[in-house]
Amino acid sequence: QQISWTPLLVLGYLFYLLLGAMVFQLLEKQAETHFRDQFQLEKLKFLQNYTCLDRQGLEQFVQVLMEAWEKGVNPEGNSTNPSNWDFSNSFFFAGTVVTTIGYGNLSPSTVAGQIFCVFYALFGVPLNLAFLNQLGKALNAHLLTLERWVQKPGRAQVQLAIFLTTGTLLFLVFPPLVFSYVEGWSYGEGFYFTFITLSTIGFGDYVVGTNPNKHYIPVYRSLTAIWIVFGLAWLALIFNVGAGLMERHLQLKWHKSDLSLAEGDTTKLEDEPEQPRIHIPS
């Protein structure tokens, strides 16, 4: 009888979430406390330097800044900042909707825009999945099916290595160099943005083309959106292969366990002395 590995997978999944929660808490909570205390100290210094302003007035101004940020308006700079809703930025936003990245730094503020966004995503997300599926098939066409590369050594493994190397360079290694140069980020920040974007996690802490102090070419975000689409297809294919290998490994592990148990039972039967056969007439 085959043993189900589903309970083990569920326990492993929950353990992975708990492990992540503990590590993130360990790494980030102390820094958050430091930044919070630092912010409160800066507010006190501001009130001391500008005695004409009381605490309530400062809190109201901070609230205005937060509301502006939530509406996609960068508080830095002045009113001459480029619009968040020109065609290039709107094209980039449409891409983040259908790919379900959802950075969160920009969202529709009008009722009509919000309603349209709902229906746009309702049809756009399945369309994007179908497109990525076909694009993934095209990427997979010359690899003799990635899902069988383990069972087909030789040429298939070489093709897989070329595919992984080329995709890694095009989508994970070179783009952070471009983002570091254009946005002024470090390479680590650019790599972090690249992976968080292509994996559709999309925290929104790093978004291209949002610095009001920089002048971007008009097609910068549009080209980034196109890069995202092809990068999504490549990384999704890698994730699917990894998930398939993980499932195959678990199934193979339990299958071997079943075979060993069956062989043990057979050996036990062979070691037992042969019992006299009794003929039962029909």
PAVEXDO-41568 format. One line per field, with one value per residue (C-alpha): residue number from 1; residue in three letters; y, z, x. Coordinates in Angstrom, 3 decimals, always signed. Each point is the difference from the previous one (the first is absolute). Layout:
<nodes>
k [NUM;...]
r [ALA;...]
yy [Y;...]
zz [Z;...]
xx [X;...]
</nodes>
This chain:
<nodes>
k [1;2;3;4;5;6;7;8;9;10;11;12;13;14;15;16;17;18;19;20;21;22;23;24;25;26;27;28;29;30;31;32;33;34;35;36;37;38;39;40;41;42;43;44;45;46;47;48;49;50;51;52;53;54;55;56;57;58;59;60;61;62;63;64;65;66;67;68;69;70;71;72;73;74;75;76;77;78;79;80;81;82;83;84;85;86;87;88;89;90;91;92;93;94;95;96;97;98;99;100;101;102;103;104;105;106;107;108;109;110;111;112;113;114;115;116;117;118;119;120;121;122;123;124;125;126;127;128;129;130;131;132;133;134;135;136;137;138;139;140;141;142;143;144;145;146;147;148;149;150;151;152;153;154;155;156;157;158;159;160;161;162;163;164;165;166;167;168;169;170;171;172;173;174;175;176;177;178;179;180;181;182;183;184;185;186;187;188;189;190;191;192;193;194;195;196;197;198;199;200;201;202;203;204;205;206;207;208;209;210;211;212;213;214;215;216;217;218;219;220;221;222;223;224;225;226;227;228;229;230;231;232;233;234;235;236;237;238;239;240;241;242;243;244;245;246;247;248;249;250;251;252;253;254;255;256;257;258;259;260;261;262;263;264;265;266;267;268;269;270;271;272;273;274;275;276;277;278;279;280;281;282]
r [GLN;GLN;ILE;SER;TRP;THR;PRO;LEU;LEU;VAL;LEU;GLY;TYR;LEU;PHE;TYR;LEU;LEU;LEU;GLY;ALA;MET;VAL;PHE;GLN;LEU;LEU;GLU;LYS;GLN;ALA;GLU;THR;HIS;PHE;ARG;ASP;GLN;PHE;GLN;LEU;GLU;LYS;LEU;LYS;PHE;LEU;GLN;ASN;TYR;THR;CYS;LEU;ASP;ARG;GLN;GLY;LEU;GLU;GLN;PHE;VAL;GLN;VAL;LEU;MET;GLU;ALA;TRP;GLU;LYS;GLY;VAL;ASN;PRO;GLU;GLY;ASN;SER;THR;ASN;PRO;SER;ASN;TRP;ASP;PHE;SER;ASN;SER;PHE;PHE;PHE;ALA;GLY;THR;VAL;VAL;THR;THR;ILE;GLY;TYR;GLY;ASN;LEU;SER;PRO;SER;THR;VAL;ALA;GLY;GLN;ILE;PHE;CYS;VAL;PHE;TYR;ALA;LEU;PHE;GLY;VAL;PRO;LEU;ASN;LEU;ALA;PHE;LEU;ASN;GLN;LEU;GLY;LYS;ALA;LEU;ASN;ALA;HIS;LEU;LEU;THR;LEU;GLU;ARG;TRP;VAL;GLN;LYS;PRO;GLY;ARG;ALA;GLN;VAL;GLN;LEU;ALA;ILE;PHE;LEU;THR;THR;GLY;THR;LEU;LEU;PHE;LEU;VAL;PHE;PRO;PRO;LEU;VAL;PHE;SER;TYR;VAL;GLU;GLY;TRP;SER;TYR;GLY;GLU;GLY;PHE;TYR;PHE;THR;PHE;ILE;THR;LEU;SER;THR;ILE;GLY;PHE;GLY;ASP;TYR;VAL;VAL;GLY;THR;ASN;PRO;ASN;LYS;HIS;TYR;ILE;PRO;VAL;TYR;ARG;SER;LEU;THR;ALA;ILE;TRP;ILE;VAL;PHE;GLY;LEU;ALA;TRP;LEU;ALA;LEU;ILE;PHE;ASN;VAL;GLY;ALA;GLY;LEU;MET;GLU;ARG;HIS;LEU;GLN;LEU;LYS;TRP;HIS;LYS;SER;ASP;LEU;SER;LEU;ALA;GLU;GLY;ASP;THR;THR;LYS;LEU;GLU;ASP;GLU;PRO;GLU;GLN;PRO;ARG;ILE;HIS;ILE;PRO;SER]
yy [+0.000;+3.367;+2.453;+3.516;+2.734;+2.775;+0.288;+0.260;+2.747;+1.908;-0.246;+1.046;+2.967;+1.179;-0.491;+2.082;+2.832;-0.137;-0.013;+3.017;+1.876;-0.563;+1.000;+3.151;+0.986;-0.521;+2.020;+2.844;+0.727;+1.639;+2.166;+1.046;+1.066;+2.017;+1.786;+0.711;+1.546;+1.973;+1.353;+1.104;+1.719;+1.844;+1.232;+1.339;+1.806;+1.464;+1.358;+1.481;+1.776;+1.276;+1.083;+1.537;-3.509;-2.210;-3.797;-0.201;+2.105;-2.157;-3.201;+1.444;+0.856;-3.522;-1.353;+2.152;-1.411;-3.567;+0.588;+1.515;-3.014;-2.390;+1.847;-0.466;+3.579;+0.194;+2.670;+0.820;+2.668;+2.330;+0.053;-0.275;-3.685;-2.195;-1.501;-3.518;-0.503;+0.914;-2.724;-1.623;-0.194;-1.118;-2.760;-1.105;+0.048;-2.076;-2.570;-0.177;-0.600;-2.907;-1.618;+0.318;+1.675;+2.905;+2.118;+2.031;+3.333;+1.028;-0.793;+1.550;+2.769;+0.590;-2.257;-0.465;-0.953;-2.498;-1.660;-0.180;-1.485;-2.808;-1.020;+0.594;-2.425;-2.435;-0.555;+1.029;-2.472;-3.112;+1.535;+0.555;-3.578;-1.343;+2.188;-1.052;-3.630;+0.255;+1.949;-2.660;-2.697;+1.909;+0.283;-3.683;-1.167;-0.499;-1.727;-3.474;+0.720;+1.278;-2.297;-3.057;+1.325;-2.156;-3.156;+1.189;+0.671;+1.498;+2.501;+0.874;+0.940;+2.204;+1.763;+0.452;+1.504;+2.428;+0.923;+0.645;+1.950;+2.182;+0.719;+0.776;+2.486;+1.674;+0.209;-0.102;+1.107;+2.754;+1.884;+0.965;+1.658;+2.139;+0.830;+0.856;+2.425;+1.629;+0.024;+0.482;-3.234;-2.390;-3.248;-1.868;+2.279;-0.410;-3.785;+0.060;+2.073;-2.310;-3.201;+1.487;+1.297;-3.097;-2.244;+2.263;+0.613;+3.744;+1.651;+3.478;+1.164;+0.270;+1.087;+1.239;+3.477;+1.594;+2.231;+3.633;+1.145;-2.084;+0.522;-3.216;-0.609;-0.324;-3.698;-1.065;-1.470;-1.430;-1.902;-1.130;-1.333;-2.039;-1.368;-0.963;-2.028;-2.116;-0.295;-1.213;-2.751;-1.135;+0.042;-1.636;-2.823;-0.398;-0.054;-2.608;-2.217;+0.361;-0.868;-3.006;-1.268;+0.443;-1.937;-2.704;-0.295;-0.397;-2.538;-1.918;-0.001;-1.463;-2.423;-1.335;-0.322;-2.036;-2.204;-0.638;-0.957;-2.319;-1.587;-0.453;-1.811;-2.216;-0.825;-0.841;-2.379;-1.656;-0.521;-1.744;-3.815;-1.234;-1.081;-3.253;+0.614;-1.130;-0.972;+0.946;-1.918;+2.001]
zz [+0.000;-1.062;+2.805;-0.574;+0.290;+0.157;+3.849;-0.088;-2.617;+2.063;+3.132;-1.940;-1.478;+3.407;+1.486;-2.829;+0.730;+3.725;-0.665;-2.292;+2.566;+2.735;-2.194;-1.316;+3.526;+1.176;-2.842;-0.356;+3.321;+1.659;-3.065;-0.096;+3.656;-0.715;-2.971;+1.954;+2.876;-2.467;-1.690;+3.297;+0.875;-3.335;+0.650;+3.412;-1.562;-2.651;+2.663;+1.932;-3.083;-1.093;+3.194;-1.938;-0.813;+2.649;+0.101;-1.302;-3.048;-0.715;+0.230;-2.427;-2.455;+0.311;-0.736;-3.141;-1.118;+0.582;-1.957;-2.861;-0.078;+0.033;-3.005;-1.901;+0.458;+1.066;+2.757;-1.147;-2.611;-1.235;-2.292;-3.094;+0.707;-2.968;+0.133;+1.303;-2.616;-3.258;-2.656;+0.949;+3.693;-0.754;-2.238;+2.814;+2.471;-2.343;-0.117;+3.791;+0.125;-2.457;+1.341;+3.589;+1.150;+1.587;+1.434;+2.052;-0.527;-2.585;-0.323;-1.573;+2.134;-1.947;+0.298;-3.767;-0.004;+2.819;-1.694;-3.302;+1.794;+1.398;-3.393;-1.700;+2.422;-0.247;-3.695;-0.039;+2.565;-1.868;-3.268;+1.557;+1.308;-3.443;-1.599;+2.517;-0.511;-3.764;+0.483;+2.417;-2.551;-2.570;+2.388;+0.783;-3.614;-0.557;+3.296;-0.728;+2.800;+3.186;+2.126;-1.296;+0.037;+2.964;-1.894;-3.207;+0.672;-2.500;-2.488;+2.026;+2.991;-2.184;-1.392;+3.499;+1.177;-2.952;+0.654;+3.694;-0.579;-2.754;+1.945;+3.181;-1.830;-1.907;+2.843;+3.297;-0.516;-2.642;+0.873;+3.503;-1.655;-2.092;+2.951;+2.147;-2.640;-0.747;+3.482;+2.064;+1.937;+1.110;-1.932;+2.944;+0.013;-3.766;+0.295;+2.838;-2.113;-2.985;+1.849;+2.045;-3.238;-2.188;+2.766;+0.136;+3.718;-0.659;+3.388;-1.525;+2.083;-3.212;-3.225;-3.151;-1.350;+3.192;+1.101;-0.570;-0.052;-3.069;-3.637;-1.659;-3.706;-0.927;-0.953;+3.057;+1.965;-3.130;-0.831;+3.616;-0.276;-3.089;+1.806;+2.911;-2.245;-1.506;+3.371;+1.572;-2.605;+0.565;+3.800;+0.042;-2.118;+2.455;+2.934;-1.752;-0.667;+3.624;+1.280;-2.341;+1.143;+3.632;-0.499;-1.953;+2.741;+2.697;-2.028;-0.837;+3.637;+1.165;-2.939;+0.994;+3.567;-1.221;-2.103;+2.921;+2.192;-2.678;-0.468;+3.745;+0.104;-2.892;+1.699;+3.184;-1.855;-1.722;+3.315;+1.561;-0.355;-2.706;+1.392;-1.190;-2.779;+0.609;-3.000;+0.274;-2.483;-1.952]
xx [+0.000;+1.420;+0.687;-1.368;+2.632;-2.630;+0.037;+3.797;-0.209;-2.574;+2.147;+3.086;-1.863;-1.216;+3.473;+1.498;-2.460;+0.740;+3.735;-0.326;-2.085;+2.593;+2.944;-1.713;-0.986;+3.563;+1.494;-2.503;-1.712;+3.000;+0.675;-3.648;+0.154;+3.142;-1.578;-3.181;+1.965;+2.102;-3.130;-1.504;+3.282;-0.007;-3.537;+1.046;+2.965;-2.288;-2.375;+2.926;+1.342;-3.432;-1.721;-2.894;-1.186;-1.578;-0.091;-3.565;+0.864;+3.044;-2.039;-2.546;+2.761;+1.438;-3.490;-0.155;+3.348;-1.189;-3.207;+1.974;+2.309;-2.954;-1.454;+3.252;+1.247;+3.632;+0.300;+3.537;+0.592;-2.726;-3.011;+2.218;+0.611;-0.995;-3.482;-0.478;-2.686;+1.693;-0.123;+3.324;-0.862;-3.561;+1.346;+2.296;-2.908;-2.175;+2.791;+0.200;-3.770;-0.237;+3.187;-1.357;+3.235;-1.895;+2.807;-2.468;+1.737;-2.609;-3.683;-3.122;-1.483;-3.224;-3.044;-0.091;+3.679;-0.478;-2.993;+1.864;+3.025;-2.161;-1.382;+3.347;+1.650;-2.924;+0.696;+3.654;+1.328;-1.280;+1.237;+3.412;+0.108;-0.890;+2.657;+2.656;-0.998;+0.536;+3.199;+1.219;-0.752;+2.025;+2.937;-0.332;-0.259;+3.750;+0.749;-1.431;-2.464;+1.631;-2.108;+1.895;+3.540;+0.923;-0.903;+1.720;+3.676;+2.392;-1.342;-3.095;+2.127;+2.200;-3.061;-1.370;+3.297;+0.013;-3.631;+0.580;+3.216;-1.453;-3.189;+1.920;+2.208;-2.855;-2.515;+1.909;+3.624;+0.063;-3.247;+1.206;+2.998;-2.344;-2.248;+3.014;+1.240;-3.373;-1.541;+3.145;-0.540;+2.692;+0.311;-1.499;-3.043;-0.359;+0.185;-2.518;-2.414;+0.527;-0.851;-2.853;-1.523;+0.415;-1.317;-3.122;+0.551;+0.160;+0.426;+0.178;+2.960;+2.041;-1.712;+1.718;-0.602;-1.337;+2.899;-1.083;+3.620;+0.847;-0.895;-1.153;-0.398;-3.706;+0.183;+1.989;-2.894;-1.619;+3.186;+0.155;-3.564;+0.962;+3.046;-2.250;-2.324;+2.782;+1.739;-3.240;-0.299;+3.578;-0.137;-3.442;+1.424;+2.875;-2.423;-2.171;+3.007;+1.113;-3.468;-0.164;+3.383;-1.015;-3.225;+1.814;+2.606;-2.633;-1.966;+3.171;+1.054;-3.274;-0.070;+3.416;-1.242;-2.958;+2.282;+2.329;-2.944;-1.310;+3.419;+0.297;-3.322;+1.084;+3.283;-1.828;-2.290;+2.976;+1.794;-2.964;-0.075;-2.296;-3.335;-1.592;-2.456;-3.562;-2.041;-3.646;-2.092;-2.506]
</nodes>
